[in-house]
């Protein structure tokens, strides 16, 4: 679990980087990101677009990791 928490901490740092491609790089080529139960953004380009929108709208946004959990089906970042 330590490796997963380290990974999640680097993911939170990427969200604070003002570089949307840094966020997208954490995902597989065909990975997906869903925000607030919205439709998934599929693929790194779509994920970078979502991240770019947040970064433009909230330029001083600070993302912190509260928790990361994993079960047999999925990993959740909180």
C-alpha atoms as one frame of an Amber mdcrd trajectory, in Angstrom:
protein
   0.000   0.000   0.000   2.980   2.331   0.502   3.712   2.357  -3.243   0.098
   3.217  -3.993   0.113   6.083  -1.472   3.369   7.423  -2.959   1.818   7.235
  -6.423  -1.318   9.037  -5.201   0.770  11.775  -3.593   2.611  12.353  -6.893
  -0.795  12.449  -8.628  -1.982  15.202  -6.260   1.222  17.128  -6.970   0.612
  16.813 -10.726  -2.802  18.453 -10.288  -1.063  21.438  -8.674   1.563  21.715
 -11.432  -0.399  23.824 -13.968   0.660  21.194 -16.519  -2.378  19.149 -17.615
  -0.206  16.635 -19.448   1.417  15.809 -16.100  -1.986  14.702 -14.838  -2.771
  12.747 -18.006   0.572  10.927 -17.796  -0.689   9.066 -14.727  -3.277   7.270
 -16.870  -2.967   4.457 -19.379  -3.407   5.479 -23.029  -7.042   4.361 -22.865
  -7.565   5.266 -19.201 -10.485   7.313 -17.998 -11.214  10.021 -15.460 -14.645
  10.767 -14.074 -15.200  13.911 -12.006 -18.147  14.248  -9.624 -20.044  11.329
 -11.182 -19.869  12.986 -14.611 -19.250  11.138 -17.851 -15.749   9.707 -18.136
 -13.039  11.453 -20.121 -11.357   8.598 -22.011  -7.753   8.743 -23.181  -4.877
  10.987 -22.186  -5.897  13.869 -24.484  -9.404  13.953 -22.981  -8.007  13.682
 -19.454  -5.576  16.547 -20.145  -8.514  18.625 -21.421 -10.391  18.077 -18.149
  -7.278  18.923 -16.130  -6.631  22.032 -18.261 -10.168  23.250 -17.562  -9.679
  22.926 -13.820  -6.267  24.576 -14.001  -7.625  27.570 -15.950 -10.686  27.968
 -13.777  -8.854  27.463 -10.494  -5.256  28.627 -11.108  -4.443  28.593  -7.403
  -6.044  25.182  -6.794  -4.224  22.946  -4.344  -5.055  19.236  -4.474  -4.256
  17.130  -1.449  -4.681  13.431  -0.950  -6.954  12.505   1.941  -6.933   8.806
   1.201  -6.440   6.224  -1.489  -8.236   2.901  -1.390  -8.095  -0.209  -3.491
 -10.331  -3.220  -3.825 -10.433  -6.005  -6.373 -12.231  -3.843  -8.978 -10.899
  -0.312  -8.639  -8.674   2.213  -6.985 -10.200   5.411  -5.602  -8.349   8.659
  -4.930  -9.886  10.908  -2.290
